[in-house]
Amino acid sequence: MNTLHVPALPDFWWPRSFNTWPLPTLGEPEVGNSTLLMEGIPLEGGMPFYHESILLDKVLEYLAPAEGKIFADGTLGGGGHTEALLEKGSCVKGVDRDADARKYASERLSRFGHRFEAVAGRFSEMSRLSEEGKWGQLDGILLDLGVSSFQLDEAQRGFSFRFDGPLDMRMGESEVTAADLVNEWSEPDLMKIFFELGEEKASRKIAAWIIQERSKTPFETTLQLADGLEKLLGRRGRTHPATKVFQALRMTVNDELGELRRFLNSAADLLKPGGRLAIITFHSLEDRIVKQAFRHASKVEIDQPEWPAARPNPDLRYRLITRKGVAPDGAEIKHNPRSRSSRLRVVEKILPTSSS
Ligand SMILES: C[S@@+](CC[C@H](N)C(=O)[O-])C[C@H]1O[C@@H](n2cnc3c(N)ncnc32)[C@H](O)[C@@H]1O
């Protein structure tokens, strides 16, 4: 059967400074017969496309799923990574804060019966979810951070500047929306998130413009903000001028860095000795948080200039499996441009020693 590869939409690339890859070109789709396949899911008469899983082969290589093993996928999304773990005979607890994702994945994965369970919640509260669900110690945990293509492509969710929708951006049941932030936050606070989370050079100008505009009309829709930013900043090559502002707002609304930090503090206790933790990041700040947490928790000894000698690291929990972040290869980037800035890092829980 011929296959029609649908290229992912190229609007939501991270700022160029976040990666070193050249911009991919989107090839013409290969047109086959009338059946459309994406991740093996027929779009006609089957389930609609949700999200293309990133670094899938690498995730399988490092997590080594097999019959009798139990995993938690903290970012279930469309269930692509989870499906691959289930196909190898494992059991998976799939956590997502987004009800649409859980509904979609539950349907997609229903054929695996009791081996799959969709769990409502945030991955930062995985310890509680595990206790309540009596998961026991896990063979592996996966996080694939960020938004799914489905979330981006649903106008009503308000994540994308490509469609008009409410300026919302909540993945789950957060208290605040993106509209709340742009209409209520102070100029310095807005400037700070645009600069720090978006690496937006024009953050000062943008924050000042927002304060001025919202005094006339509050911001309510995605295009109101995106079109205004385009007028303010002009077109910047192939990247939409609203990209970095939308990214910063989304990360703030969903407290994405806070979620990651809280998860990292408790993740080791969820794993069996020998169990692995794999995290895919899409943003330089996320990658730095993961890299530093993994490095610290895998140092046998720590030292400080004022100490007479190095001391055993009381936080030692892991062995590093990947020394550098694993990036997608050129073929994956060409096929799925959204994978471009992804990096995978993996650690393995070590046996507790008497000193740790
Ligand atoms: C990139 S998608 C995951 C795609 C998935 N790996 C696949 O192959 O289909 C990220 C998903 O994680 C969810 N998510 C993001 N942050 C979360 C958090 N802190 N807790 C729970 N789910 C979260 C989002 O709602 C989204 O559905």
The ligand as an ORCA input file, in Angstrom:
! r2SCAN-3c Opt
* xyz 0 1
  C       4.300     16.237     23.311
  S       2.803     15.602     23.920
  C       3.153     13.902     24.195
  C       3.012     13.076     22.961
  C       3.150     11.587     23.195
  N       4.459     11.230     23.694
  C       2.847     10.803     21.930
  O       3.714     10.061     21.453
  O       1.726     10.923     21.418
  C       2.805     16.210     25.541
  C       1.569     15.851     26.341
  O       1.913     16.031     27.708
  C       0.868     16.647     28.389
  N       1.481     17.371     29.504
  C       2.316     18.426     29.442
  N       2.694     18.798     30.666
  C       2.095     17.932     31.529
  C       2.121     17.787     32.949
  N       2.832     18.604     33.714
  N       1.421     16.769     33.495
  C       0.698     15.918     32.712
  N       0.620     16.027     31.371
  C       1.320     17.018     30.786
  C       0.201     17.539     27.375
  O      -1.143     17.749     27.734
  C       0.360     16.725     26.089
  O      -0.772     15.932     25.856
*
